[in-house]
Amino acid sequence: MGEARHVNRQVVIRTDASIQIGSGHVMRGLTLADALRERGAAVR
């Protein structure tokens, strides 16, 4: 299956972190943001 290419993809990622839930959510969000940027998305 080919990878879909889209123009003007915009993504907003929100994550939470605290002592109780840790920082894993933030780290996964950053990893996801990097991967999306590499594929041409505008990430905020």
Helices and strands as residue ranges (DSSP letters): E 10-11, H 24-38, E 42-43
